[in-house]
Amino acid sequence: MAAKKKSSDRKYSPEAGKKVEKVMREEKRGTLKSGRSGKKVSSRKQAIAIGLSEARKAGAKVPNKKSAAKKSSSR
């Protein structure tokens, strides 16, 4: 039998939260730039996505991207 997941299990690690917090501060100050084009980021959603992406690269516990999850489940 597979272990039942507890509702108290964290989806995101504290390190991931810190990365997102740092990125949101940058976005508010207007210093956050997108990685590919180097343009200034103005969207909160985009800023959060950048923070989660950085956290993933750093090895923090973050769920997979939605697009990646959909692809794997449809097979």
mmJSON file of the N, C-alpha and C atoms, coordinates in Angstrom:
{"data_MODEL":{"atom_site":{
"group_PDB":["ATOM","ATOM","ATOM","ATOM","ATOM","ATOM","ATOM","ATOM","ATOM","ATOM","ATOM","ATOM","ATOM","ATOM","ATOM","ATOM","ATOM","ATOM","ATOM","ATOM","ATOM","ATOM","ATOM","ATOM","ATOM","ATOM","ATOM","ATOM","ATOM","ATOM","ATOM","ATOM","ATOM","ATOM","ATOM","ATOM","ATOM","ATOM","ATOM","ATOM","ATOM","ATOM","ATOM","ATOM","ATOM","ATOM","ATOM","ATOM","ATOM","ATOM","ATOM","ATOM","ATOM","ATOM","ATOM","ATOM","ATOM","ATOM","ATOM","ATOM","ATOM","ATOM","ATOM","ATOM","ATOM","ATOM","ATOM","ATOM","ATOM","ATOM","ATOM","ATOM","ATOM","ATOM","ATOM","ATOM","ATOM","ATOM","ATOM","ATOM","ATOM","ATOM","ATOM","ATOM","ATOM","ATOM","ATOM","ATOM","ATOM","ATOM","ATOM","ATOM","ATOM","ATOM","ATOM","ATOM","ATOM","ATOM","ATOM","ATOM","ATOM","ATOM","ATOM","ATOM","ATOM","ATOM","ATOM","ATOM","ATOM","ATOM","ATOM","ATOM","ATOM","ATOM","ATOM","ATOM","ATOM","ATOM","ATOM","ATOM","ATOM","ATOM","ATOM","ATOM","ATOM","ATOM","ATOM","ATOM","ATOM","ATOM","ATOM","ATOM","ATOM","ATOM","ATOM","ATOM","ATOM","ATOM","ATOM","ATOM","ATOM","ATOM","ATOM","ATOM","ATOM","ATOM","ATOM","ATOM","ATOM","ATOM","ATOM","ATOM","ATOM","ATOM","ATOM","ATOM","ATOM","ATOM","ATOM","ATOM","ATOM","ATOM","ATOM","ATOM","ATOM","ATOM","ATOM","ATOM","ATOM","ATOM","ATOM","ATOM","ATOM","ATOM","ATOM","ATOM","ATOM","ATOM","ATOM","ATOM","ATOM","ATOM","ATOM","ATOM","ATOM","ATOM","ATOM","ATOM","ATOM","ATOM","ATOM","ATOM","ATOM","ATOM","ATOM","ATOM","ATOM","ATOM","ATOM","ATOM","ATOM","ATOM","ATOM","ATOM","ATOM","ATOM","ATOM","ATOM","ATOM","ATOM","ATOM","ATOM","ATOM","ATOM","ATOM","ATOM","ATOM","ATOM","ATOM","ATOM","ATOM","ATOM","ATOM","ATOM","ATOM"],
"id":[1,2,3,4,5,6,7,8,9,10,11,12,13,14,15,16,17,18,19,20,21,22,23,24,25,26,27,28,29,30,31,32,33,34,35,36,37,38,39,40,41,42,43,44,45,46,47,48,49,50,51,52,53,54,55,56,57,58,59,60,61,62,63,64,65,66,67,68,69,70,71,72,73,74,75,76,77,78,79,80,81,82,83,84,85,86,87,88,89,90,91,92,93,94,95,96,97,98,99,100,101,102,103,104,105,106,107,108,109,110,111,112,113,114,115,116,117,118,119,120,121,122,123,124,125,126,127,128,129,130,131,132,133,134,135,136,137,138,139,140,141,142,143,144,145,146,147,148,149,150,151,152,153,154,155,156,157,158,159,160,161,162,163,164,165,166,167,168,169,170,171,172,173,174,175,176,177,178,179,180,181,182,183,184,185,186,187,188,189,190,191,192,193,194,195,196,197,198,199,200,201,202,203,204,205,206,207,208,209,210,211,212,213,214,215,216,217,218,219,220,221,222,223,224,225],
"type_symbol":["N","C","C","N","C","C","N","C","C","N","C","C","N","C","C","N","C","C","N","C","C","N","C","C","N","C","C","N","C","C","N","C","C","N","C","C","N","C","C","N","C","C","N","C","C","N","C","C","N","C","C","N","C","C","N","C","C","N","C","C","N","C","C","N","C","C","N","C","C","N","C","C","N","C","C","N","C","C","N","C","C","N","C","C","N","C","C","N","C","C","N","C","C","N","C","C","N","C","C","N","C","C","N","C","C","N","C","C","N","C","C","N","C","C","N","C","C","N","C","C","N","C","C","N","C","C","N","C","C","N","C","C","N","C","C","N","C","C","N","C","C","N","C","C","N","C","C","N","C","C","N","C","C","N","C","C","N","C","C","N","C","C","N","C","C","N","C","C","N","C","C","N","C","C","N","C","C","N","C","C","N","C","C","N","C","C","N","C","C","N","C","C","N","C","C","N","C","C","N","C","C","N","C","C","N","C","C","N","C","C","N","C","C","N","C","C","N","C","C","N","C","C","N","C","C"],
"label_atom_id":["N","CA","C","N","CA","C","N","CA","C","N","CA","C","N","CA","C","N","CA","C","N","CA","C","N","CA","C","N","CA","C","N","CA","C","N","CA","C","N","CA","C","N","CA","C","N","CA","C","N","CA","C","N","CA","C","N","CA","C","N","CA","C","N","CA","C","N","CA","C","N","CA","C","N","CA","C","N","CA","C","N","CA","C","N","CA","C","N","CA","C","N","CA","C","N","CA","C","N","CA","C","N","CA","C","N","CA","C","N","CA","C","N","CA","C","N","CA","C","N","CA","C","N","CA","C","N","CA","C","N","CA","C","N","CA","C","N","CA","C","N","CA","C","N","CA","C","N","CA","C","N","CA","C","N","CA","C","N","CA","C","N","CA","C","N","CA","C","N","CA","C","N","CA","C","N","CA","C","N","CA","C","N","CA","C","N","CA","C","N","CA","C","N","CA","C","N","CA","C","N","CA","C","N","CA","C","N","CA","C","N","CA","C","N","CA","C","N","CA","C","N","CA","C","N","CA","C","N","CA","C","N","CA","C","N","CA","C","N","CA","C","N","CA","C","N","CA","C","N","CA","C","N","CA","C","N","CA","C","N","CA","C"],
"label_alt_id":[null,null,null,null,null,null,null,null,null,null,null,null,null,null,null,null,null,null,null,null,null,null,null,null,null,null,null,null,null,null,null,null,null,null,null,null,null,null,null,null,null,null,null,null,null,null,null,null,null,null,null,null,null,null,null,null,null,null,null,null,null,null,null,null,null,null,null,null,null,null,null,null,null,null,null,null,null,null,null,null,null,null,null,null,null,null,null,null,null,null,null,null,null,null,null,null,null,null,null,null,null,null,null,null,null,null,null,null,null,null,null,null,null,null,null,null,null,null,null,null,null,null,null,null,null,null,null,null,null,null,null,null,null,null,null,null,null,null,null,null,null,null,null,null,null,null,null,null,null,null,null,null,null,null,null,null,null,null,null,null,null,null,null,null,null,null,null,null,null,null,null,null,null,null,null,null,null,null,null,null,null,null,null,null,null,null,null,null,null,null,null,null,null,null,null,null,null,null,null,null,null,null,null,null,null,null,null,null,null,null,null,null,null,null,null,null,null,null,null,null,null,null,null,null,null],
"label_comp_id":["MET","MET","MET","ALA","ALA","ALA","ALA","ALA","ALA","LYS","LYS","LYS","LYS","LYS","LYS","LYS","LYS","LYS","SER","SER","SER","SER","SER","SER","ASP","ASP","ASP","ARG","ARG","ARG","LYS","LYS","LYS","TYR","TYR","TYR","SER","SER","SER","PRO","PRO","PRO","GLU","GLU","GLU","ALA","ALA","ALA","GLY","GLY","GLY","LYS","LYS","LYS","LYS","LYS","LYS","VAL","VAL","VAL","GLU","GLU","GLU","LYS","LYS","LYS","VAL","VAL","VAL","MET","MET","MET","ARG","ARG","ARG","GLU","GLU","GLU","GLU","GLU","GLU","LYS","LYS","LYS","ARG","ARG","ARG","GLY","GLY","GLY","THR","THR","THR","LEU","LEU","LEU","LYS","LYS","LYS","SER","SER","SER","GLY","GLY","GLY","ARG","ARG","ARG","SER","SER","SER","GLY","GLY","GLY","LYS","LYS","LYS","LYS","LYS","LYS","VAL","VAL","VAL","SER","SER","SER","SER","SER","SER","ARG","ARG","ARG","LYS","LYS","LYS","GLN","GLN","GLN","ALA","ALA","ALA","ILE","ILE","ILE","ALA","ALA","ALA","ILE","ILE","ILE","GLY","GLY","GLY","LEU","LEU","LEU","SER","SER","SER","GLU","GLU","GLU","ALA","ALA","ALA","ARG","ARG","ARG","LYS","LYS","LYS","ALA","ALA","ALA","GLY","GLY","GLY","ALA","ALA","ALA","LYS","LYS","LYS","VAL","VAL","VAL","PRO","PRO","PRO","ASN","ASN","ASN","LYS","LYS","LYS","LYS","LYS","LYS","SER","SER","SER","ALA","ALA","ALA","ALA","ALA","ALA","LYS","LYS","LYS","LYS","LYS","LYS","SER","SER","SER","SER","SER","SER","SER","SER","SER","ARG","ARG","ARG"],
"label_asym_id":["A","A","A","A","A","A","A","A","A","A","A","A","A","A","A","A","A","A","A","A","A","A","A","A","A","A","A","A","A","A","A","A","A","A","A","A","A","A","A","A","A","A","A","A","A","A","A","A","A","A","A","A","A","A","A","A","A","A","A","A","A","A","A","A","A","A","A","A","A","A","A","A","A","A","A","A","A","A","A","A","A","A","A","A","A","A","A","A","A","A","A","A","A","A","A","A","A","A","A","A","A","A","A","A","A","A","A","A","A","A","A","A","A","A","A","A","A","A","A","A","A","A","A","A","A","A","A","A","A","A","A","A","A","A","A","A","A","A","A","A","A","A","A","A","A","A","A","A","A","A","A","A","A","A","A","A","A","A","A","A","A","A","A","A","A","A","A","A","A","A","A","A","A","A","A","A","A","A","A","A","A","A","A","A","A","A","A","A","A","A","A","A","A","A","A","A","A","A","A","A","A","A","A","A","A","A","A","A","A","A","A","A","A","A","A","A","A","A","A","A","A","A","A","A","A"],
"label_entity_id":["1","1","1","1","1","1","1","1","1","1","1","1","1","1","1","1","1","1","1","1","1","1","1","1","1","1","1","1","1","1","1","1","1","1","1","1","1","1","1","1","1","1","1","1","1","1","1","1","1","1","1","1","1","1","1","1","1","1","1","1","1","1","1","1","1","1","1","1","1","1","1","1","1","1","1","1","1","1","1","1","1","1","1","1","1","1","1","1","1","1","1","1","1","1","1","1","1","1","1","1","1","1","1","1","1","1","1","1","1","1","1","1","1","1","1","1","1","1","1","1","1","1","1","1","1","1","1","1","1","1","1","1","1","1","1","1","1","1","1","1","1","1","1","1","1","1","1","1","1","1","1","1","1","1","1","1","1","1","1","1","1","1","1","1","1","1","1","1","1","1","1","1","1","1","1","1","1","1","1","1","1","1","1","1","1","1","1","1","1","1","1","1","1","1","1","1","1","1","1","1","1","1","1","1","1","1","1","1","1","1","1","1","1","1","1","1","1","1","1","1","1","1","1","1","1"],
"label_seq_id":[1,1,1,2,2,2,3,3,3,4,4,4,5,5,5,6,6,6,7,7,7,8,8,8,9,9,9,10,10,10,11,11,11,12,12,12,13,13,13,14,14,14,15,15,15,16,16,16,17,17,17,18,18,18,19,19,19,20,20,20,21,21,21,22,22,22,23,23,23,24,24,24,25,25,25,26,26,26,27,27,27,28,28,28,29,29,29,30,30,30,31,31,31,32,32,32,33,33,33,34,34,34,35,35,35,36,36,36,37,37,37,38,38,38,39,39,39,40,40,40,41,41,41,42,42,42,43,43,43,44,44,44,45,45,45,46,46,46,47,47,47,48,48,48,49,49,49,50,50,50,51,51,51,52,52,52,53,53,53,54,54,54,55,55,55,56,56,56,57,57,57,58,58,58,59,59,59,60,60,60,61,61,61,62,62,62,63,63,63,64,64,64,65,65,65,66,66,66,67,67,67,68,68,68,69,69,69,70,70,70,71,71,71,72,72,72,73,73,73,74,74,74,75,75,75],
"pdbx_PDB_ins_code":[null,null,null,null,null,null,null,null,null,null,null,null,null,null,null,null,null,null,null,null,null,null,null,null,null,null,null,null,null,null,null,null,null,null,null,null,null,null,null,null,null,null,null,null,null,null,null,null,null,null,null,null,null,null,null,null,null,null,null,null,null,null,null,null,null,null,null,null,null,null,null,null,null,null,null,null,null,null,null,null,null,null,null,null,null,null,null,null,null,null,null,null,null,null,null,null,null,null,null,null,null,null,null,null,null,null,null,null,null,null,null,null,null,null,null,null,null,null,null,null,null,null,null,null,null,null,null,null,null,null,null,null,null,null,null,null,null,null,null,null,null,null,null,null,null,null,null,null,null,null,null,null,null,null,null,null,null,null,null,null,null,null,null,null,null,null,null,null,null,null,null,null,null,null,null,null,null,null,null,null,null,null,null,null,null,null,null,null,null,null,null,null,null,null,null,null,null,null,null,null,null,null,null,null,null,null,null,null,null,null,null,null,null,null,null,null,null,null,null,null,null,null,null,null,null],
"Cartn_x":[0.834,0.0,0.872,0.462,1.197,0.902,1.886,1.702,0.726,-0.224,-1.22,-0.591,-0.797,-0.214,-1.002,-0.264,-0.901,-1.207,-2.273,-2.622,-1.63,-0.861,0.099,1.429,1.618,2.858,2.973,4.172,4.385,4.535,3.897,4.085,5.371,5.605,6.773,7.658,8.963,9.896,10.063,10.548,10.798,11.807,12.778,13.763,13.065,12.069,11.324,10.576,10.009,9.301,10.223,11.443,12.415,12.814,12.969,13.319,12.208,10.96,9.82,9.725,9.964,9.914,10.942,12.148,13.229,12.851,12.312,11.935,10.783,9.835,8.702,9.179,10.17,10.731,11.372,12.11,12.745,11.684,10.598,9.534,8.9,8.688,8.087,8.998,10.319,11.278,11.463,11.07,11.216,12.574,13.281,14.616,14.621,13.469,13.406,13.319,14.219,14.235,14.033,13.393,13.178,14.506,14.67,15.943,16.273,15.304,15.588,15.738,14.726,14.758,15.421,15.471,16.061,15.125,13.837,12.858,12.426,11.945,11.474,10.174,10.072,8.881,7.88,6.627,5.596,4.468,4.408,3.314,3.707,2.789,3.031,3.164,2.291,2.32,3.653,4.146,5.416,6.55,6.475,7.501,7.522,6.354,6.265,6.825,6.506,7.015,8.54,9.115,10.569,11.161,10.534,11.002,10.958,9.878,9.755,10.758,10.993,11.966,13.372,13.719,15.018,15.134,14.036,14.036,14.243,13.599,13.776,15.241,15.859,17.262,18.174,17.802,18.603,18.368,17.382,17.125,16.124,15.368,14.355,13.139,12.348,11.158,10.044,9.767,8.741,8.024,6.678,5.977,6.381,6.194,6.526,5.673,6.147,5.378,4.065,3.027,1.709,1.793,2.496,2.572,3.266,4.308,5.029,4.16,3.379,2.507,1.411,0.864,-0.203,0.33,1.524,2.095,2.303,2.833,3.139,1.882,0.817,-0.4,-1.24,-1.053,-1.875,-1.378,-0.166,0.392,-0.131],
"Cartn_y":[-1.195,0.0,1.25,2.226,3.483,4.307,5.051,5.881,7.01,7.214,8.262,9.619,10.576,11.907,12.676,13.239,14.042,15.433,16.038,17.381,18.415,18.054,18.996,18.996,18.061,18.047,19.326,19.913,21.168,20.917,21.748,21.673,22.395,23.535,24.361,24.426,24.328,24.398,25.853,26.069,27.442,28.181,27.448,28.071,28.649,27.909,28.378,29.664,29.719,30.916,32.118,31.882,32.975,33.497,32.583,32.992,33.858,33.412,34.156,35.524,35.537,36.793,37.792,37.313,38.157,38.725,37.86,38.265,39.275,39.082,40.009,41.395,41.432,42.722,43.431,42.653,43.223,43.766,43.011,43.412,44.723,44.857,46.079,47.283,47.058,48.151,48.487,47.536,47.759,47.348,46.476,46.045,44.619,43.943,42.556,42.536,41.773,41.649,40.189,39.973,38.607,38.052,36.749,36.126,36.164,35.918,35.77,37.121,37.986,39.244,40.372,40.247,41.304,42.475,42.316,43.387,43.424,44.59,44.75,43.962,43.246,42.439,43.318,43.335,44.17,43.334,42.061,41.204,40.439,40.427,39.68,38.181,37.671,36.238,35.855,36.722,36.459,36.479,37.4,37.496,36.226,35.731,34.503,33.332,33.27,32.19,32.219,33.407,33.534,33.051,33.424,32.993,31.489,30.856,29.404,28.707,29.295,28.735,28.768,29.9,30.015,29.003,28.811,27.856,26.435,26.095,24.773,24.538,25.566,25.449,25.276,25.889,25.79,24.463,23.677,22.363,22.37,23.46,23.536,22.7,22.33,21.515,22.403,22.202,22.967,21.991,22.019,21.125,21.409,20.419,20.581,21.667,22.173,23.168,22.547,23.364,22.869,22.224,22.857,22.333,20.969,20.817,19.551,18.464,18.847,17.88,17.386,18.291,17.897,16.918,17.181,16.322,14.902,14.78,13.459,12.668,13.364,12.657,12.233,12.894,12.57,11.335,10.902,9.734,8.431],
"Cartn_z":[0.0,0.0,0.0,-0.746,-0.801,0.449,0.889,2.071,1.756,2.657,2.445,2.749,1.872,2.046,3.089,4.047,5.083,4.536,5.027,4.577,5.094,6.144,6.716,5.971,5.021,4.246,3.44,3.464,2.744,1.255,0.445,-1.008,-1.378,-0.74,-1.026,0.208,0.014,1.132,1.573,2.8,3.257,2.365,1.805,0.913,-0.327,-0.831,-2.001,-1.661,-0.48,-0.031,0.05,0.511,0.618,-0.756,-1.721,-3.088,-3.674,-3.498,-4.044,-3.358,-2.045,-1.284,-1.819,-2.094,-2.606,-3.984,-4.832,-6.188,-6.149,-5.252,-5.15,-4.719,-3.827,-3.406,-4.602,-5.391,-6.59,-7.554,-7.704,-8.621,-8.153,-6.845,-6.303,-6.512,-6.382,-6.579,-8.055,-8.926,-10.356,-10.892,-10.131,-10.567,-11.111,-11.08,-11.56,-13.081,-13.68,-15.138,-15.52,-16.668,-17.127,-17.636,-17.552,-17.885,-19.356,-20.205,-21.626,-22.33,-22.191,-22.932,-22.149,-20.829,-20.01,-19.784,-20.172,-19.962,-18.503,-18.083,-16.715,-16.527,-15.415,-15.12,-14.398,-14.875,-14.252,-13.661,-13.982,-13.533,-12.266,-11.287,-10.04,-10.333,-11.208,-11.539,-12.165,-13.037,-13.695,-12.678,-11.713,-10.682,-9.825,-9.46,-8.658,-9.444,-10.737,-11.583,-11.654,-11.714,-11.747,-10.428,-9.305,-7.988,-7.829,-8.278,-8.179,-9.088,-10.25,-11.177,-10.567,-9.925,-9.262,-8.128,-7.389,-6.284,-6.802,-7.931,-8.541,-8.899,-9.528,-9.928,-8.726,-7.592,-6.369,-5.646,-6.124,-5.528,-4.393,-4.238,-3.186,-3.576,-2.562,-2.817,-3.381,-4.664,-5.38,-6.297,-6.361,-7.297,-8.741,-9.609,-11.025,-11.649,-12.781,-13.52,-13.962,-14.094,-14.521,-15.902,-16.831,-18.193,-18.207,-17.399,-17.341,-16.712,-15.714,-15.04,-15.971,-16.796,-17.724,-18.773,-19.276,-20.309,-19.799,-18.584,-18.056,-17.718,-17.275,-16.886,-18.085,-19.224,-20.378,-21.117,-20.796,-21.496,-20.969],
"occupancy":[1.0,1.0,1.0,1.0,1.0,1.0,1.0,1.0,1.0,1.0,1.0,1.0,1.0,1.0,1.0,1.0,1.0,1.0,1.0,1.0,1.0,1.0,1.0,1.0,1.0,1.0,1.0,1.0,1.0,1.0,1.0,1.0,1.0,1.0,1.0,1.0,1.0,1.0,1.0,1.0,1.0,1.0,1.0,1.0,1.0,1.0,1.0,1.0,1.0,1.0,1.0,1.0,1.0,1.0,1.0,1.0,1.0,1.0,1.0,1.0,1.0,1.0,1.0,1.0,1.0,1.0,1.0,1.0,1.0,1.0,1.0,1.0,1.0,1.0,1.0,1.0,1.0,1.0,1.0,1.0,1.0,1.0,1.0,1.0,1.0,1.0,1.0,1.0,1.0,1.0,1.0,1.0,1.0,1.0,1.0,1.0,1.0,1.0,1.0,1.0,1.0,1.0,1.0,1.0,1.0,1.0,1.0,1.0,1.0,1.0,1.0,1.0,1.0,1.0,1.0,1.0,1.0,1.0,1.0,1.0,1.0,1.0,1.0,1.0,1.0,1.0,1.0,1.0,1.0,1.0,1.0,1.0,1.0,1.0,1.0,1.0,1.0,1.0,1.0,1.0,1.0,1.0,1.0,1.0,1.0,1.0,1.0,1.0,1.0,1.0,1.0,1.0,1.0,1.0,1.0,1.0,1.0,1.0,1.0,1.0,1.0,1.0,1.0,1.0,1.0,1.0,1.0,1.0,1.0,1.0,1.0,1.0,1.0,1.0,1.0,1.0,1.0,1.0,1.0,1.0,1.0,1.0,1.0,1.0,1.0,1.0,1.0,1.0,1.0,1.0,1.0,1.0,1.0,1.0,1.0,1.0,1.0,1.0,1.0,1.0,1.0,1.0,1.0,1.0,1.0,1.0,1.0,1.0,1.0,1.0,1.0,1.0,1.0,1.0,1.0,1.0,1.0,1.0,1.0,1.0,1.0,1.0,1.0,1.0,1.0],
"B_iso_or_equiv":[0.0,0.0,0.0,0.0,0.0,0.0,0.0,0.0,0.0,0.0,0.0,0.0,0.0,0.0,0.0,0.0,0.0,0.0,0.0,0.0,0.0,0.0,0.0,0.0,0.0,0.0,0.0,0.0,0.0,0.0,0.0,0.0,0.0,0.0,0.0,0.0,0.0,0.0,0.0,0.0,0.0,0.0,0.0,0.0,0.0,0.0,0.0,0.0,0.0,0.0,0.0,0.0,0.0,0.0,0.0,0.0,0.0,0.0,0.0,0.0,0.0,0.0,0.0,0.0,0.0,0.0,0.0,0.0,0.0,0.0,0.0,0.0,0.0,0.0,0.0,0.0,0.0,0.0,0.0,0.0,0.0,0.0,0.0,0.0,0.0,0.0,0.0,0.0,0.0,0.0,0.0,0.0,0.0,0.0,0.0,0.0,0.0,0.0,0.0,0.0,0.0,0.0,0.0,0.0,0.0,0.0,0.0,0.0,0.0,0.0,0.0,0.0,0.0,0.0,0.0,0.0,0.0,0.0,0.0,0.0,0.0,0.0,0.0,0.0,0.0,0.0,0.0,0.0,0.0,0.0,0.0,0.0,0.0,0.0,0.0,0.0,0.0,0.0,0.0,0.0,0.0,0.0,0.0,0.0,0.0,0.0,0.0,0.0,0.0,0.0,0.0,0.0,0.0,0.0,0.0,0.0,0.0,0.0,0.0,0.0,0.0,0.0,0.0,0.0,0.0,0.0,0.0,0.0,0.0,0.0,0.0,0.0,0.0,0.0,0.0,0.0,0.0,0.0,0.0,0.0,0.0,0.0,0.0,0.0,0.0,0.0,0.0,0.0,0.0,0.0,0.0,0.0,0.0,0.0,0.0,0.0,0.0,0.0,0.0,0.0,0.0,0.0,0.0,0.0,0.0,0.0,0.0,0.0,0.0,0.0,0.0,0.0,0.0,0.0,0.0,0.0,0.0,0.0,0.0,0.0,0.0,0.0,0.0,0.0,0.0],
"pdbx_formal_charge":[null,null,null,null,null,null,null,null,null,null,null,null,null,null,null,null,null,null,null,null,null,null,null,null,null,null,null,null,null,null,null,null,null,null,null,null,null,null,null,null,null,null,null,null,null,null,null,null,null,null,null,null,null,null,null,null,null,null,null,null,null,null,null,null,null,null,null,null,null,null,null,null,null,null,null,null,null,null,null,null,null,null,null,null,null,null,null,null,null,null,null,null,null,null,null,null,null,null,null,null,null,null,null,null,null,null,null,null,null,null,null,null,null,null,null,null,null,null,null,null,null,null,null,null,null,null,null,null,null,null,null,null,null,null,null,null,null,null,null,null,null,null,null,null,null,null,null,null,null,null,null,null,null,null,null,null,null,null,null,null,null,null,null,null,null,null,null,null,null,null,null,null,null,null,null,null,null,null,null,null,null,null,null,null,null,null,null,null,null,null,null,null,null,null,null,null,null,null,null,null,null,null,null,null,null,null,null,null,null,null,null,null,null,null,null,null,null,null,null,null,null,null,null,null,null],
"auth_seq_id":[1,1,1,2,2,2,3,3,3,4,4,4,5,5,5,6,6,6,7,7,7,8,8,8,9,9,9,10,10,10,11,11,11,12,12,12,13,13,13,14,14,14,15,15,15,16,16,16,17,17,17,18,18,18,19,19,19,20,20,20,21,21,21,22,22,22,23,23,23,24,24,24,25,25,25,26,26,26,27,27,27,28,28,28,29,29,29,30,30,30,31,31,31,32,32,32,33,33,33,34,34,34,35,35,35,36,36,36,37,37,37,38,38,38,39,39,39,40,40,40,41,41,41,42,42,42,43,43,43,44,44,44,45,45,45,46,46,46,47,47,47,48,48,48,49,49,49,50,50,50,51,51,51,52,52,52,53,53,53,54,54,54,55,55,55,56,56,56,57,57,57,58,58,58,59,59,59,60,60,60,61,61,61,62,62,62,63,63,63,64,64,64,65,65,65,66,66,66,67,67,67,68,68,68,69,69,69,70,70,70,71,71,71,72,72,72,73,73,73,74,74,74,75,75,75],
"auth_comp_id":["MET","MET","MET","ALA","ALA","ALA","ALA","ALA","ALA","LYS","LYS","LYS","LYS","LYS","LYS","LYS","LYS","LYS","SER","SER","SER","SER","SER","SER","ASP","ASP","ASP","ARG","ARG","ARG","LYS","LYS","LYS","TYR","TYR","TYR","SER","SER","SER","PRO","PRO","PRO","GLU","GLU","GLU","ALA","ALA","ALA","GLY","GLY","GLY","LYS","LYS","LYS","LYS","LYS","LYS","VAL","VAL","VAL","GLU","GLU","GLU","LYS","LYS","LYS","VAL","VAL","VAL","MET","MET","MET","ARG","ARG","ARG","GLU","GLU","GLU","GLU","GLU","GLU","LYS","LYS","LYS","ARG","ARG","ARG","GLY","GLY","GLY","THR","THR","THR","LEU","LEU","LEU","LYS","LYS","LYS","SER","SER","SER","GLY","GLY","GLY","ARG","ARG","ARG","SER","SER","SER","GLY","GLY","GLY","LYS","LYS","LYS","LYS","LYS","LYS","VAL","VAL","VAL","SER","SER","SER","SER","SER","SER","ARG","ARG","ARG","LYS","LYS","LYS","GLN","GLN","GLN","ALA","ALA","ALA","ILE","ILE","ILE","ALA","ALA","ALA","ILE","ILE","ILE","GLY","GLY","GLY","LEU","LEU","LEU","SER","SER","SER","GLU","GLU","GLU","ALA","ALA","ALA","ARG","ARG","ARG","LYS","LYS","LYS","ALA","ALA","ALA","GLY","GLY","GLY","ALA","ALA","ALA","LYS","LYS","LYS","VAL","VAL","VAL","PRO","PRO","PRO","ASN","ASN","ASN","LYS","LYS","LYS","LYS","LYS","LYS","SER","SER","SER","ALA","ALA","ALA","ALA","ALA","ALA","LYS","LYS","LYS","LYS","LYS","LYS","SER","SER","SER","SER","SER","SER","SER","SER","SER","ARG","ARG","ARG"],
"auth_asym_id":["A","A","A","A","A","A","A","A","A","A","A","A","A","A","A","A","A","A","A","A","A","A","A","A","A","A","A","A","A","A","A","A","A","A","A","A","A","A","A","A","A","A","A","A","A","A","A","A","A","A","A","A","A","A","A","A","A","A","A","A","A","A","A","A","A","A","A","A","A","A","A","A","A","A","A","A","A","A","A","A","A","A","A","A","A","A","A","A","A","A","A","A","A","A","A","A","A","A","A","A","A","A","A","A","A","A","A","A","A","A","A","A","A","A","A","A","A","A","A","A","A","A","A","A","A","A","A","A","A","A","A","A","A","A","A","A","A","A","A","A","A","A","A","A","A","A","A","A","A","A","A","A","A","A","A","A","A","A","A","A","A","A","A","A","A","A","A","A","A","A","A","A","A","A","A","A","A","A","A","A","A","A","A","A","A","A","A","A","A","A","A","A","A","A","A","A","A","A","A","A","A","A","A","A","A","A","A","A","A","A","A","A","A","A","A","A","A","A","A","A","A","A","A","A","A"],
"auth_atom_id":["N","CA","C","N","CA","C","N","CA","C","N","CA","C","N","CA","C","N","CA","C","N","CA","C","N","CA","C","N","CA","C","N","CA","C","N","CA","C","N","CA","C","N","CA","C","N","CA","C","N","CA","C","N","CA","C","N","CA","C","N","CA","C","N","CA","C","N","CA","C","N","CA","C","N","CA","C","N","CA","C","N","CA","C","N","CA","C","N","CA","C","N","CA","C","N","CA","C","N","CA","C","N","CA","C","N","CA","C","N","CA","C","N","CA","C","N","CA","C","N","CA","C","N","CA","C","N","CA","C","N","CA","C","N","CA","C","N","CA","C","N","CA","C","N","CA","C","N","CA","C","N","CA","C","N","CA","C","N","CA","C","N","CA","C","N","CA","C","N","CA","C","N","CA","C","N","CA","C","N","CA","C","N","CA","C","N","CA","C","N","CA","C","N","CA","C","N","CA","C","N","CA","C","N","CA","C","N","CA","C","N","CA","C","N","CA","C","N","CA","C","N","CA","C","N","CA","C","N","CA","C","N","CA","C","N","CA","C","N","CA","C","N","CA","C","N","CA","C","N","CA","C","N","CA","C","N","CA","C","N","CA","C"],
"pdbx_PDB_model_num":[1,1,1,1,1,1,1,1,1,1,1,1,1,1,1,1,1,1,1,1,1,1,1,1,1,1,1,1,1,1,1,1,1,1,1,1,1,1,1,1,1,1,1,1,1,1,1,1,1,1,1,1,1,1,1,1,1,1,1,1,1,1,1,1,1,1,1,1,1,1,1,1,1,1,1,1,1,1,1,1,1,1,1,1,1,1,1,1,1,1,1,1,1,1,1,1,1,1,1,1,1,1,1,1,1,1,1,1,1,1,1,1,1,1,1,1,1,1,1,1,1,1,1,1,1,1,1,1,1,1,1,1,1,1,1,1,1,1,1,1,1,1,1,1,1,1,1,1,1,1,1,1,1,1,1,1,1,1,1,1,1,1,1,1,1,1,1,1,1,1,1,1,1,1,1,1,1,1,1,1,1,1,1,1,1,1,1,1,1,1,1,1,1,1,1,1,1,1,1,1,1,1,1,1,1,1,1,1,1,1,1,1,1,1,1,1,1,1,1,1,1,1,1,1,1]
}}}
